[in-house]
Amino acid sequence: MSKLTDRLRLLIETQAPTWQHSFLGGALPAGATFTRASTARYWDANGVQQTAAANAARFDHDPATGAPRGYLAEVQCTNLCIWSDNIANWNNTNPVSVATDGTLGPDGTTLMYKLTASAGAGNHWTVRSASSPSSAGDNFSLSIIVKQGSTRYVGLGEANDSVSHWATFDFQTGAWVGAGVNVTTEPPRQLSGGRWRIGFKGTAASNTTLVMVVAPSNQGIGTASDAGYTAVGTESVYLTAGQIESGVYGITSYIPTSASAVTRAADVLSLPLTSLPGWDATQGGVLVGAYRLYTKGPNGTTTGVMIDDPAENNLVGFEAMYGGGRQRIEFYSGGVPQNRTQGVTAPTPFVRRKLAMGWSTTRTQMAYDGVFDVGTNGAFALPVAPTKLDIGHQIGAAQLCGALESIAFYKGARSDAFVQAMSR
């Protein structure tokens, strides 16, 4: 009987959203404002890396298939790897030769460098230091764009911390060899033209200037020993777009550098609630967002969609990831937390998730991809006069660090079945 009641209730409740917007068409919602005080990179429909001007929103695509991914929102970040594209300015060991042979990088203009091991025994790698030191306990990430040369494997490591950080990538399987050493590997991202962007996160064990290591390898042990072997002198890999990020929690879009570090500003997109048809602060509602995280944890918080005020005293919305783990919904009124509920399942980078959250004076709900995640009963005060819809960020911080495909708003308190259905 309860299932029949739920179905009848859902049938009665089902209706068009009060308001909705898709970012797949490459446009922002009417009335929205966007800022980013720097240029920034994104992927176009042809799998080519493009540069967006300052204060121009980015609409990203899957670099391997060209499929649209929506509005790209990222936190402010700095690439500490100088001469990120000019591998000729890196330092070679044992030695390794570096040259260009006409192989283009992902932007269709910059040449990739071919890194070739010299004959003999020893470590065969190239290294690039960060432009400034990190402190013990700092989170950091290393990333590089690579293309297979003559070897099946390429190693990526950090060579200056008091502990080893290393991971080995297998071009044949498109996957990491094992879990790496003292790192959290990020999912390798396949690009166009046989290229891959690979990277990992780690934590500095000492006060140090991070040093990124890249090595062609003919063995896949999964440790730094993959760089040490007896080479015949033809082992090679192509590389470009080195990136060292410190003090952040993951790998963000590529930031090109030359002789000094470069900072990309945060993406900030907001819509005044006066431009949100049907908004009524005296009622509950349901927010729905379809998105893809591009990077995850260990300690970062990434905001999906948040209805709030400038002081953050009145808000309701969801975080796509909280504290490096699962998604969370938040609900404040007059500066007083009404409900904070963390979900059960963590999102996976680059995998689409559609999340729906509901709120009212008696219940909050969260569901994703057609699965009801969590619900909480209580006596809740509704947010008092919030002023804007923050999209992909919260009060200018905690950006999504991913792509937002679409958002929708349904006015009024709804059933669990409705929230679950809207997440499909």
BADRENKE-27532 format. One record per residue (C-alpha): residue number from 1; residue in one letter; x, y, z. Coordinates in steps of 0.25 Angstrom, whole numbers. Layout:
BEGIN
     k   r       x       y       z
   NUM   A       X       Y       Z
...
***
This chain:
BEGIN
     k   r       x       y       z
     1   M       0       0       0
     2   S      11      10       3
     3   K      18       7     -10
     4   L       5      10     -17
     5   T       3      23      -9
     6   D      17      27     -12
     7   R      14      25     -27
     8   L       1      33     -26
     9   R       8      44     -19
    10   L      19      45     -29
    11   L       9      45     -40
    12   I       2      57     -34
    13   E      15      64     -31
    14   T      22      62     -45
    15   Q      22      75     -53
    16   A      32      84     -60
    17   P      43      90     -52
    18   T      40     104     -47
    19   W      53     108     -53
    20   Q      64     101     -60
    21   H      77     103     -69
    22   S      86      95     -77
    23   F     100      99     -79
    24   L     103      89     -90
    25   G      99      99    -101
    26   G     110     108     -96
    27   A     102     120     -90
    28   L     100     125     -76
    29   P      86     127     -70
    30   A      80     141     -73
    31   G      83     151     -62
    32   A      95     144     -57
    33   T     109     150     -54
    34   F     122     144     -56
    35   T     136     148     -52
    36   R     150     141     -53
    37   A     162     151     -52
    38   S     171     143     -62
    39   T     171     135     -74
    40   A     169     120     -73
    41   R     169     107     -81
    42   Y     158      98     -86
    43   W     155      87     -96
    44   D     147      90    -109
    45   A     138      80    -117
    46   N     150      76    -125
    47   G     159      72    -113
    48   V     168      84    -115
    49   Q     172      92    -102
    50   Q     167     106    -103
    51   T     169     119     -95
    52   A     158     127     -90
    53   A     160     142     -87
    54   A     159     148     -74
    55   N     144     149     -69
    56   A     140     139     -80
    57   A     133     126     -75
    58   R     138     113     -80
    59   F     129     102     -86
    60   D     137      89     -85
    61   H     137      77     -94
    62   D     142      63     -93
    63   P     156      64     -99
    64   A     155      50    -105
    65   T     141      50    -110
    66   G     137      64    -112
    67   A     124      62    -104
    68   P     120      75     -96
    69   R     122      75     -81
    70   G     116      89     -77
    71   Y     121     101     -69
    72   L     135      99     -63
    73   A     137     104     -49
    74   E     151     104     -42
    75   V     157     109     -30
    76   Q     169     119     -31
    77   C     182     111     -33
    78   T     197     114     -36
    79   N     206     105     -45
    80   L     219     105     -38
    81   C     226      98     -50
    82   I     233     108     -58
    83   W     236     106     -73
    84   S     224      96     -72
    85   D     224      94     -88
    86   N     239      97     -90
    87   I     245      83     -86
    88   A     258      87     -92
    89   N     259      96     -79
    90   W     258      84     -70
    91   N     269      77     -64
    92   N     273      63     -70
    93   T     279      52     -62
    94   N     289      41     -67
    95   P     288      48     -77
    96   V     274      48     -85
    97   S     273      55     -98
    98   V     261      65    -101
    99   A     257      69    -114
   100   T     245      73    -123
   101   D     241      65    -135
   102   G     228      72    -140
   103   T     219      65    -130
   104   L     208      75    -126
   105   G     203      77    -112
   106   P     188      78    -108
   107   D     187      92    -112
   108   G     190      89    -127
   109   T     202      99    -126
   110   T     212      96    -115
   111   L     221      85    -119
   112   M     223      73    -109
   113   Y     237      69    -105
   114   K     242      55    -108
   115   L     250      50     -96
   116   T     260      39     -99
   117   A     268      31     -90
   118   S     283      30     -93
   119   A     290      16     -94
   120   G     295      10     -81
   121   A     290       7     -66
   122   G     285      17     -57
   123   N     273      26     -55
   124   H     267      32     -68
   125   W     259      44     -65
   126   T     257      59     -66
   127   V     253      68     -54
   128   R     247      82     -52
   129   S     247      89     -38
   130   A     236      97     -33
   131   S     238     112     -33
   132   S     236     113     -17
   133   P     237     103      -6
   134   S     225      96       1
   135   S     224      93      16
   136   A     223      80      23
   137   G     208      76      23
   138   D     205      83      10
   139   N     196      76       0
   140   F     202      76     -14
   141   S     199      70     -27
   142   L     208      67     -39
   143   S     203      66     -54
   144   I     208      65     -68
   145   I     202      62     -82
   146   V     209      50     -88
   147   K     209      42    -101
   148   Q     215      29    -104
   149   G     228      28    -110
   150   S     236      15    -111
   151   T     233      10     -97
   152   R     221       4     -91
   153   Y     222      12     -78
   154   V     225      26     -72
   155   G     228      29     -58
   156   L     224      41     -50
   157   G     231      45     -37
   158   E     235      55     -27
   159   A     250      55     -24
   160   N     253      65     -13
   161   D     243      62      -1
   162   S     248      53      11
   163   V     239      42       6
   164   S     238      36      -8
   165   H     226      40     -16
   166   W     224      32     -29
   167   A     214      26     -39
   168   T     216      18     -52
   169   F     206      19     -64
   170   D     204       8     -74
   171   F     200      13     -88
   172   Q     196      -1     -92
   173   T     185      -2     -82
   174   G     182      13     -80
   175   A     184      11     -65
   176   W     193      13     -53
   177   V     202       1     -49
   178   G     197      -1     -35
   179   A     194      10     -25
   180   G     207      17     -26
   181   V     217      20     -14
   182   N     212      31      -4
   183   V     202      37     -14
   184   T     188      37     -17
   185   T     187      35     -32
   186   E     177      42     -40
   187   P     169      35     -51
   188   P     177      37     -64
   189   R     170      46     -74
   190   Q     170      42     -89
   191   L     172      53     -98
   192   S     172      54    -113
   193   G     183      49    -122
   194   G     188      38    -113
   195   R     191      48    -102
   196   W     188      46     -87
   197   R     188      55     -75
   198   I     193      48     -63
   199   G     196      52     -49
   200   F     195      49     -34
   201   K     193      56     -20
   202   G     202      55      -8
   203   T     206      62       5
   204   A     220      68       7
   205   A     227      61      19
   206   S     237      72      20
   207   N     240      87      17
   208   T     244      85       3
   209   T     245      91     -11
   210   L     237      80     -19
   211   V     244      74     -31
   212   M     236      67     -42
   213   V     242      55     -49
   214   V     238      49     -62
   215   A     244      36     -67
   216   P     242      27     -80
   217   S     242      13     -75
   218   N     242      -1     -81
   219   Q     238      -7     -68
   220   G     225      -6     -60
   221   I     229      -9     -45
   222   G     221       3     -40
   223   T     232       9     -32
   224   A     243      19     -34
   225   S     252       7     -39
   226   D     244       8     -52
   227   A     254      20     -55
   228   G     266      11     -53
   229   Y     270       1     -63
   230   T     280      -2     -74
   231   A     275       6     -86
   232   V     279       3    -100
   233   G     277      18    -104
   234   T     264      18    -111
   235   E     254      17     -99
   236   S     246      30    -101
   237   V     233      37     -97
   238   Y     227      51    -101
   239   L     223      61     -91
   240   T     218      75     -89
   241   A     209      83     -79
   242   G     216      80     -66
   243   Q     209      85     -54
   244   I     212      86     -39
   245   E     201      91     -30
   246   S     204      93     -15
   247   G     195      96      -3
   248   V     182      91     -11
   249   Y     176      78     -11
   250   G     175      73     -25
   251   I     179      74     -40
   252   T     173      86     -47
   253   S     173      91     -62
   254   Y     186      93     -68
   255   I     193     107     -65
   256   P     204     110     -75
   257   T     217     116     -70
   258   S     230     122     -75
   259   A     241     127     -65
   260   S     232     129     -53
   261   A     220     123     -47
   262   V     206     127     -52
   263   T     193     128     -44
   264   R     179     125     -50
   265   A     168     132     -43
   266   A     155     126     -38
   267   D     142     124     -46
   268   V     131     132     -39
   269   L     117     131     -45
   270   S     104     136     -38
   271   L      90     138     -42
   272   P      81     148     -33
   273   L      69     142     -28
   274   T      61     153     -34
   275   S      65     146     -47
   276   L      60     132     -42
   277   P      45     131     -46
   278   G      36     125     -35
   279   W      46     127     -23
   280   D      39     128     -10
   281   A      46     129       3
   282   T      34     124      11
   283   Q      34     111       4
   284   G      43      99       3
   285   G      48      93     -10
   286   V      57      84     -18
   287   L      70      87     -25
   288   V      76      78     -35
   289   G      90      78     -41
   290   A      96      69     -52
   291   Y     111      70     -51
   292   R     125      64     -52
   293   L     136      66     -42
   294   Y     150      67     -49
   295   T     158      65     -36
   296   K     155      60     -22
   297   G     160      61      -8
   298   P     168      59       1
   299   N     163      71       8
   300   G     155      80      -2
   301   T     141      84      -2
   302   T     134      86     -15
   303   T     121      94     -16
   304   G     111      90     -26
   305   V      99     100     -25
   306   M      96     109     -13
   307   I      85     119     -10
   308   D      91     129       0
   309   D      93     143       4
   310   P     106     151       4
   311   A     109     148      19
   312   E     105     133      17
   313   N      95     134      29
   314   N      84     128      21
   315   L      87     117      11
   316   V      82     104       5
   317   G      89      96      -5
   318   F      99      84      -7
   319   E     114      82      -8
   320   A     118      72     -18
   321   M     129      67      -9
   322   Y     131      71       6
   323   G     145      69      13
   324   G     150      60       2
   325   G     139      50       3
   326   R     124      49       1
   327   Q     114      60      -4
   328   R     107      68       6
   329   I      94      77       7
   330   E      94      89      16
   331   F      83      98      22
   332   Y      84     110      30
   333   S      74     121      35
   334   G      79     134      41
   335   G      93     129      43
   336   V      88     116      51
   337   P      91     103      45
   338   Q      78      95      42
   339   N      83      83      36
   340   R      96      78      30
   341   T      95      64      24
   342   Q     106      56      18
   343   G     103      46       8
   344   V     107      31       7
   345   T     115      30      -6
   346   A     127      38     -11
   347   P     127      43     -25
   348   T     137      38     -35
   349   P     145      48     -43
   350   F     140      50     -58
   351   V     128      41     -55
   352   R     114      49     -57
   353   R     106      50     -45
   354   K      92      56     -43
   355   L      89      60     -29
   356   A      75      65     -24
   357   M      73      71     -10
   358   G      60      75      -4
   359   W      57      84       8
   360   S      45      88      16
   361   T      41      92      31
   362   T      40      77      34
   363   R      50      69      25
   364   T      63      70      17
   365   Q      66      59       6
   366   M      77      56      -3
   367   A      77      46     -15
   368   Y      87      43     -26
   369   D      86      36     -40
   370   G      72      30     -36
   371   V      77      25     -22
   372   F      71      31      -9
   373   D      83      34      -1
   374   V      79      40      12
   375   G      67      48      19
   376   T      66      55      32
   377   N      53      59      40
   378   G      53      71      49
   379   A      47      85      51
   380   F      55      94      42
   381   A      54     109      40
   382   L      55     113      25
   383   P      66     122      20
   384   V      62     137      23
   385   A      63     145      10
   386   P      75     139       3
   387   T      79     148      -9
   388   K      86     140     -20
   389   L      88     126     -26
   390   D     103     123     -26
   391   I     106     113     -37
   392   G     119     104     -36
   393   H     124     112     -23
   394   Q     120     117     -10
   395   I     122     132      -6
   396   G     134     132     -16
   397   A     141     120     -10
   398   A     140     105     -10
   399   Q     138     104     -25
   400   L     133      91     -32
   401   C     146      88     -38
   402   G     138      81     -49
   403   A     128      83     -60
   404   L     113      87     -57
   405   E     104      81     -67
   406   S      90      86     -63
   407   I      83      91     -51
   408   A      68      92     -48
   409   F      59      97     -37
   410   Y      45      92     -32
   411   K      37     101     -23
   412   G      31      95     -10
   413   A      33      83      -1
   414   R      33      70      -8
   415   S      33      55      -5
   416   D      45      46      -4
   417   A      40      39     -16
   418   F      40      52     -24
   419   V      54      56     -20
   420   Q      59      42     -23
   421   A      52      43     -37
   422   M      58      56     -40
   423   S      72      51     -38
   424   R      70      41     -50
***
